[in-house]
């Protein structure tokens, strides 16, 4: 995996350099110096978190924000951060631990956070700020009626029928060691077939009986809305996935107000609240920017927001 990881990271660097050259064309040097580039991965929750950070920075500081949203998966965003093509993005402790650092699972949330925070400082010159508060762990999930009729309560309960089941997983989950390869090793069985699905299509696929199980995200509002049943990870395979802003240290040193501003988001979101925000975007079709703004207003954090 490591040689492939290096190849992917090298490709990300090349793409990022081209993007950086493009975005830098014609930009006033003074504006560039006071611009913070906020990035996200390519799914709903990331877009909401990106807007929360971007809007708060715009409201509480004199910095300009350049949104570089929907960049792609973990290694694309991480590569862009390491190479100075973006300044910050939201990451998850379990993802940093296993997908980026290639370390073993640490079940205790505080310990996992400390490990990734230290490693990112020494290896990538970046800081993990305090988490937003919720834990968006993976959850092997089935239809509620299937779970009831077949007695599925834990992932272990799938063992007897797994070879006849079709799974729908995201491409990242299918490849990462904290995803299907590691899950199969930890539980000692695999599924009959596995389909690669976009995160946005995965839930519709299970509702339409196109697949039998999916790798749902615990904070996704569609789990309850679609009558789905997350199965207990009875072997404790999945690490904690607490989301937090990850920022390049040189950016924090140049703009210390960023630390104070983003600190206002520390512990502000629990699992249930994040589910509701995701649901408003995914099912009520509201714009992530609007959902983020209304949430910040409800917390009294946008009283000094700039209009226009």
C-alpha positions as CSV (number, residue, x, y, z in Angstrom):
1,X,0.0,0.0,0.0
2,X,2.8,2.4,0.8
3,X,4.2,2.6,-2.8
4,X,0.7,3.2,-4.1
5,X,0.2,5.9,-1.4
6,X,3.3,7.7,-2.5
7,X,2.2,7.6,-6.2
8,X,-1.2,9.0,-5.3
9,X,0.3,11.7,-3.1
10,X,2.7,12.6,-6.0
11,X,-0.2,12.9,-8.4
12,X,-2.1,15.1,-5.9
13,X,0.9,17.3,-5.7
14,X,1.1,17.8,-9.4
15,X,-2.6,18.5,-9.7
16,X,-2.4,20.9,-6.8
17,X,0.5,22.8,-8.2
18,X,-1.4,23.3,-11.5
19,X,-4.4,24.5,-9.5
20,X,-2.3,26.8,-7.3
21,X,-0.8,28.4,-10.4
22,X,-4.2,28.9,-11.9
23,X,-5.8,30.4,-8.8
24,X,-2.8,32.7,-8.3
25,X,-3.0,34.3,-11.7
26,X,-3.7,38.0,-11.5
27,X,-4.2,38.0,-7.7
28,X,-3.2,41.1,-5.9
29,X,-0.2,40.3,-3.5
30,X,-1.8,42.1,-0.6
31,X,-5.1,40.3,-1.1
32,X,-3.2,37.0,-1.4
33,X,-1.4,37.6,1.9
34,X,-4.7,38.2,3.7
35,X,-6.6,35.3,2.1
36,X,-7.2,31.9,3.8
37,X,-8.0,29.0,1.5
38,X,-10.6,26.7,3.1
39,X,-11.0,23.3,1.5
40,X,-13.3,20.3,1.9
41,X,-13.7,16.7,0.7
42,X,-16.5,15.8,-1.6
43,X,-19.5,15.0,0.6
44,X,-22.3,16.9,2.4
45,X,-21.0,17.0,5.9
46,X,-17.6,18.4,4.7
47,X,-19.4,21.2,2.8
48,X,-21.3,22.2,5.9
49,X,-18.2,22.2,8.0
50,X,-16.3,24.1,5.4
51,X,-19.0,26.8,5.4
52,X,-19.1,27.0,9.2
53,X,-15.4,27.7,9.2
54,X,-15.4,30.0,6.2
55,X,-18.4,32.1,7.4
56,X,-17.0,32.5,10.9
57,X,-13.7,33.6,9.6
58,X,-15.4,36.1,7.3
59,X,-17.5,37.4,10.2
60,X,-14.9,37.6,13.0
61,X,-11.7,38.6,11.1
62,X,-10.5,40.9,8.4
63,X,-9.3,37.9,6.3
64,X,-10.6,37.0,2.9
65,X,-11.8,33.4,2.4
66,X,-11.3,31.4,-0.8
67,X,-13.5,28.3,-0.8
68,X,-11.8,25.3,-2.5
69,X,-14.6,22.9,-1.8
70,X,-15.3,19.4,-3.2
71,X,-11.6,18.8,-3.8
72,X,-12.0,15.0,-3.6
73,X,-11.0,12.3,-1.1
74,X,-8.7,12.3,1.9
75,X,-5.4,12.0,0.2
76,X,-6.1,14.8,-2.3
77,X,-7.0,17.2,0.6
78,X,-4.1,16.0,2.7
79,X,-1.7,16.4,-0.2
80,X,-2.9,19.9,-0.9
81,X,-2.5,20.9,2.7
82,X,1.0,19.4,3.0
83,X,2.1,21.2,-0.2
84,X,0.7,24.6,0.8
85,X,-2.0,24.7,-1.8
86,X,-4.8,25.0,0.8
87,X,-4.6,26.4,4.4
88,X,-7.1,24.3,6.3
89,X,-9.8,21.7,5.9
90,X,-11.9,19.5,8.3
91,X,-10.5,16.0,9.0
92,X,-11.5,13.1,11.2
93,X,-9.2,11.6,13.8
94,X,-9.8,8.0,12.7
95,X,-9.0,8.9,9.1
96,X,-5.8,10.8,10.0
97,X,-4.8,7.9,12.2
98,X,-5.3,5.0,9.8
99,X,-5.5,6.4,6.2
100,X,-2.8,9.1,6.5
101,X,-0.5,7.9,9.3
102,X,-1.1,4.1,8.7
103,X,-1.3,3.4,12.4
104,X,-3.3,0.8,14.3
105,X,-6.7,1.7,15.6
106,X,-6.9,3.6,18.9
107,X,-10.4,3.2,20.4
108,X,-10.1,5.9,23.1
109,X,-11.1,9.2,21.5
110,X,-8.7,11.5,23.5
111,X,-5.8,9.2,22.9
112,X,-6.5,9.0,19.1
113,X,-6.7,12.8,19.0
114,X,-3.4,13.3,20.9
115,X,-1.6,10.8,18.5
116,X,-2.7,12.5,15.3
117,X,-2.1,16.0,16.7
118,X,1.5,15.2,17.6
119,X,2.2,13.4,14.4
120,X,0.7,16.1,12.1
121,X,2.9,18.7,13.9
122,X,6.1,16.8,13.5
123,X,5.5,15.2,10.1
124,X,3.3,17.8,8.2
125,X,3.8,21.1,10.1
126,X,0.1,21.3,10.6
127,X,-2.1,21.6,13.7
128,X,-5.3,19.9,14.8
129,X,-7.5,22.4,16.5
130,X,-10.2,21.3,19.0
131,X,-12.8,19.0,17.6
132,X,-16.3,20.2,16.6
133,X,-17.8,17.7,19.0
134,X,-19.4,14.9,17.0
135,X,-18.1,11.4,16.1
136,X,-18.9,10.5,12.5
137,X,-17.8,6.9,12.6
138,X,-18.5,4.4,9.8
139,X,-21.5,2.1,10.4
140,X,-22.2,-1.1,8.6
141,X,-25.9,-0.6,8.0
142,X,-28.8,-2.7,6.7
143,X,-32.5,-2.0,6.1
144,X,-34.5,-2.0,9.4
145,X,-36.9,-4.7,8.2
146,X,-34.0,-7.0,7.1
147,X,-32.2,-6.6,10.4
148,X,-35.4,-7.5,12.3
149,X,-36.4,-10.5,10.2
150,X,-32.9,-12.0,10.1
151,X,-31.8,-11.1,13.6
152,X,-29.0,-8.8,12.6
153,X,-27.9,-6.7,15.6
154,X,-24.1,-6.7,15.2
155,X,-21.7,-7.0,12.3
156,X,-20.9,-10.4,13.6
157,X,-24.5,-11.5,12.9
158,X,-23.9,-11.2,9.2
159,X,-21.3,-14.0,9.1
160,X,-23.7,-16.8,8.1
161,X,-25.3,-14.9,5.2
162,X,-22.5,-12.5,4.1
163,X,-21.4,-14.5,1.1
164,X,-24.9,-14.1,-0.4
165,X,-25.1,-10.3,0.3
166,X,-24.3,-7.4,-2.0
167,X,-22.5,-4.5,-0.3
168,X,-22.5,-0.9,-1.5
169,X,-19.4,0.9,-0.3
170,X,-17.7,4.2,-1.2
171,X,-14.4,3.9,-3.2
172,X,-12.4,5.1,-0.2
173,X,-14.0,2.6,2.2
174,X,-13.3,-0.2,-0.3
175,X,-9.6,0.6,-0.3
176,X,-8.7,2.0,3.1
177,X,-7.4,-0.2,6.0
178,X,-10.0,1.3,8.3
179,X,-12.6,0.3,5.7
180,X,-13.4,-3.0,4.0
181,X,-10.0,-4.6,3.8
182,X,-9.5,-4.2,7.6
183,X,-13.1,-5.0,8.4
184,X,-12.8,-8.3,6.5
185,X,-9.7,-9.2,8.3
186,X,-11.1,-8.2,11.8
187,X,-14.3,-10.2,11.4
188,X,-13.0,-13.0,9.2
189,X,-15.6,-12.8,6.4
190,X,-16.4,-10.8,3.4
191,X,-19.5,-10.1,1.3
192,X,-20.5,-11.9,-1.9
193,X,-20.1,-8.8,-4.1
194,X,-19.1,-5.2,-3.5
195,X,-20.3,-2.2,-5.5
196,X,-18.4,1.1,-5.5
197,X,-21.0,3.8,-4.9
198,X,-20.8,7.6,-4.6
199,X,-21.6,8.7,-1.0
200,X,-24.7,10.5,-2.3
201,X,-26.0,7.5,-4.1
202,X,-25.3,4.9,-1.5
203,X,-28.4,5.4,0.6
204,X,-30.8,5.4,-2.3
205,X,-29.2,2.1,-3.5
206,X,-30.0,0.3,-0.2
207,X,-33.5,1.7,-0.1
208,X,-34.2,0.5,-3.7
209,X,-32.9,-3.0,-2.7
210,X,-29.9,-2.6,-5.1
211,X,-27.6,-3.5,-2.3
212,X,-28.1,-5.2,1.1
213,X,-25.6,-3.4,3.3
214,X,-23.7,-0.1,3.1
215,X,-20.9,1.8,4.9
216,X,-23.1,4.5,6.3
217,X,-21.8,7.6,8.1
218,X,-23.1,7.7,11.7
219,X,-24.1,11.4,11.5
220,X,-26.0,11.0,8.2
221,X,-29.7,12.0,8.7
222,X,-30.8,9.6,6.1
223,X,-30.2,6.6,8.4
224,X,-33.3,7.5,10.4
225,X,-35.3,9.0,7.5
226,X,-34.8,5.8,5.4
227,X,-35.5,3.3,8.2
228,X,-32.0,1.9,8.2
229,X,-30.3,0.0,11.0
230,X,-26.6,0.5,11.9
231,X,-25.2,-2.7,13.2
232,X,-23.1,-2.7,16.3
233,X,-19.3,-2.9,15.7
234,X,-19.0,-5.6,18.4
235,X,-15.3,-6.2,17.8
236,X,-14.5,-2.5,18.1
237,X,-12.9,-2.3,14.6
238,X,-13.7,1.3,13.7
239,X,-11.7,4.0,15.4
240,X,-13.3,7.2,16.7
241,X,-13.8,9.8,13.9
242,X,-14.0,13.1,15.7
243,X,-13.9,16.0,13.1
244,X,-11.7,19.0,13.7
245,X,-10.1,21.8,11.7
246,X,-6.6,20.9,10.5
247,X,-4.5,24.1,9.7
248,X,-1.0,24.7,8.4
249,X,1.1,26.0,11.2
250,X,2.6,28.9,9.2
251,X,-0.9,30.1,8.5
252,X,-1.7,30.1,12.2
253,X,1.5,32.0,13.0
254,X,0.7,34.6,10.3
255,X,-2.9,34.9,11.4
256,X,-3.2,34.1,15.2
257,X,-6.8,35.3,15.1
258,X,-7.7,32.1,13.2
259,X,-7.0,30.0,16.3
260,X,-9.4,32.1,18.4
261,X,-12.0,32.3,15.7
262,X,-12.1,28.6,14.9
263,X,-12.0,27.8,18.6
264,X,-15.6,29.2,18.8
265,X,-16.6,26.0,16.9
266,X,-15.0,23.7,19.6
267,X,-17.6,21.2,20.9
268,X,-20.5,23.0,19.2
269,X,-21.9,20.0,17.4
270,X,-23.1,16.7,18.8
271,X,-24.0,13.7,16.7
272,X,-27.7,14.4,16.7
273,X,-27.2,18.1,15.6
274,X,-24.8,17.1,12.8
275,X,-27.4,14.5,11.6
276,X,-30.0,17.3,11.4
277,X,-27.8,19.6,9.4
278,X,-26.8,16.9,7.0
279,X,-30.5,16.0,6.5
280,X,-31.4,19.5,5.7
281,X,-28.9,19.5,2.8
282,X,-29.4,15.9,1.6
283,X,-33.2,15.6,1.9
284,X,-34.6,19.1,2.2
285,X,-32.2,20.2,-0.6
286,X,-31.1,23.3,1.2
287,X,-27.7,24.9,0.3
288,X,-24.9,24.0,2.7
289,X,-24.1,27.7,3.0
290,X,-27.6,28.5,4.1
291,X,-27.7,25.6,6.6
292,X,-24.4,26.6,8.1
293,X,-25.4,30.3,8.4
294,X,-28.7,29.5,10.2
295,X,-26.9,27.3,12.6
296,X,-24.2,29.9,13.4
297,X,-27.0,32.5,13.8
298,X,-28.8,30.2,16.2
299,X,-25.7,30.1,18.3
300,X,-25.2,33.8,18.3
301,X,-21.9,33.6,16.4
302,X,-22.9,35.7,13.3
303,X,-24.1,38.8,15.1
304,X,-21.3,40.8,13.5
305,X,-21.6,39.0,10.1
306,X,-20.8,41.2,7.1
307,X,-23.7,41.7,4.7
308,X,-23.5,41.7,0.9
